[in-house]
Amino acid sequence: ETIILGSKASAPAFHRFASGLGGLVPTNELRYYSGGLDVTEYESDGALARAWISDDSDPNILDAARSVIVFHDVTWMPDEINTRKRHVGNDAVAIVFVDKDSPVAADIDLEPAEMRQNLISGHFGFVTIFVSPFAQNDDFVRVCVRIRKHLPSALRRELMYFVENEIVPTVDAANVVRGIAIRADLACRSVLDTLPPPFPCLERYRILYQLKRLAVGKGGRAVTHNSYNSTK
């Protein structure tokens, strides 16, 4: 957790992948949906944010976008760990890029379907998508999807469909991962809305969701939105 949230620099391969997930936009322009990022002049979560804008929208006019996805990319946030965890720790889906020279890279696809331990502590982080370049071949990356242990049975049943090990061309990796993240997040939301409260994150999820709806409502119009964590 400390390594991920404390990242201050990233490999060029990560920046190429992240750029495919979404472009950089001024945080203060995310007025209708910001994924919880500070859009005031204080810019406490950073001056730039990573966001994907639907193809049918004008990429230069955020206010007119039909669909916006905001990624919590810690490499563009201030390097205070608590500030970063405030966003990352409340995401249902995490995208973790593992450098090819990392000793962890060789072991990701050997992980069981349910991770032994979440990378980020907290009640969320239901799905983690690992992206790892091959050491000897830059043309392909491994995409490994794992879920959190001890999930409610209904949520576990839905998310098990996402567990996989896949080899993807590097040029397609960002689109593939974004698609998995969107579907996994929608699955989390659809199941959590139907579960009774005993699971600790449910009430927090509903409160956060209501706050986001209120924030969007104050802007005068709603847009389709999801937020994911993109970390190195």
N, C-alpha and C positions, 0 to 999 in steps of 0.2 A: 504493500500500500504506500509506504513512504517513498519507494523508488518511483512508482507511477505518478503519484501526486506531486513529487518533488522534481519532476523532469524540468530541466532548464534548456536543454538543447536536443535536437532530433537529427536522425540520419536523413540524407537526401531522399532515400527510398520512402521514408515515412511521409515526407512533405509531398512527394509525387502522388502517393496513395491518397493522402488527406485532401489534396487539391481536387482529386476525382470525386471524393465524397461531397464536397461543396466548396464554393469560393469564399473568400474573405470579404466581409462587408463591415462598414462602421457599425459598432454596437448600437449607437444612438439612433440608427435608422430602422432598427427592429421594433418599431413602435406598436405594431399590432400583435406581434408575438415574438418574444425574446428568449423563450426557454428558461425564463427566470433570471436572465442576465440583467445587470444594471444598465438601463438605457439613459440615465440622467447624465448631466455634465460631469459628475464625479467619476464615472467610468471605473467603478471599483472592481469590475470583473474583466477589465481590459478594454482597449479602444477598438479592437477588431474581434469579430466572431466568425465562426465558420458556419455557413448556411447553404442549403440546397434550395433552389427555386425551381418550380415545375417548368417543364419545357414550353407549356402553353402560356407562360407569363413573360412579361418584359423583364429581363434580368437587371435592367437599370432602374426599374421603378418598383421598389419593395412594397409600397403602399397598395399597388394594384395586383400583387401576386395572388394567384388562386391557391397555391399550396406552398408552404415554407417548412423546411425541417432545419432546426437549429441543433448543431452538434456542440457538445461541451468539450472542446479541444483544449486540454490543459496547457498545451505549449503556447497558447495565445492568451492565457490568463496570468494575472500577477502570481508570483511564485510562493504565496502564502498557502500552505497545505490546507488549513481550515477553510479558506475561501474557496479553493478548488473542490474540496470534499462536500461543501454545502450544495454544490450542483451535481457532481459526479455520484455522490452517495444517494441521491434521490432518483437516479435513472434506472429504469427497468432493464435496459439493454446496454451493455458495455462493449465497445470495440477496442481491442488491444492489439497494437502493432508490435511484434517482437522482432528485433533486429536479427539478421541471419547469423551474426557472430555471437549471439547470446547463448549461454549454456542451457537456457530454458527451451530454446527453439526446437531441439530434437525430441523433447519429451511431451510436447503439447498433445500430439495425436495419440499418445499412450494414456492420456487421462481418461478415467471412466466417464460415462455420460453425465453423471452428477459429480461436480467438482468436489474434491475433498475439503477445500477451503476457499471461500470467496476472496478475490484479490482485494476488494474494497469492503471493509466492514460496514455493517448496517443492515437494515431490513429489506433493501431493494437489491438490485443486481441479479435479477432472475435469470438472465441469459448473458453469456459472455462469448463474443465472437473473436477468436484469435486469428490474426493475419501474420503469416511468417514467410518471407522470401526464402527461396532455396539458396543454399550456400554456393553451389556450383552452377546455377542457372538462373539468370535474372529474368527469363521470359515467363516464369511461372511462380505462383505463390501458393502456400497451403492455407486453406480456410477451415478452421476447426470450431465447431459450435458446441458449447457445453452449457448445462443448466445448474442452478443452485440446488444444494441438497435440502431435504426436509421441506419441500414445498407442499402446499395443500394438494390432495390427490387430483382434483379437477384441473388445477393449474399445471401440475406435473404431466398429466396425461396429454394436455394440449402442447406443451413445450417439448416433449420428447420427440415430436415430429421434426423439430428443427435440429436435433443433434446429428452431426455429420462430420466427416473428414472429406475435404474436397480439394482437388488440384485445379487451379483456375489460371488462365493466362493473365499476366500482370496487367495488361491493358484493360482487361474487363473486371479486375478485382474490385475496384471501388463501386461499380454499378451492382455487382453481385452482392457485395456485403451490404450496401445500402438497402437493397431489396429484402435481404434476410432480416435486417434490423427493423424495417418497417413492419413486415409481417409478424415478427416476434413481438414487437411492441403492441400491435393491435390485438394479438392473441392474449397478451397479459391484461390489457385493458378490458377486453370482452369477458374474460373469466373473473377478474377481480370485482367487476361490477355486480356479479351474481353471487359472490361468496358471503357468508355470514362473518361478523367481526372478529372471531377469536384470533385469526392470524395477525400478528403485531403490525404489519405494514398496511393493512387494509384501511384503517381509519386515516392514517397519514396519507395514503394514496388518494382517498376521497377528498380530504381537506385540500391537498395540493391541487387536485384536479379542479375543485370548485374555485380556488383562488385564481387558477389560470383562466378559467372561464370568465370570472369577474374582470380580470385584467384585460382580456380580449374585448369584453363587452363595453368597457369604458372607451375603447378606441372607436366605437361606432359601427364596426362591422367585424365579422368573424372570418378567420381563414383556417383552412385545414392545417393542423400542426401536430408535430411530434418532436420529441427531443431525445437525442442519444448522446452517449459519451464516446468521444474519440480520443484515445490516449495513446501515448507511446509506451 
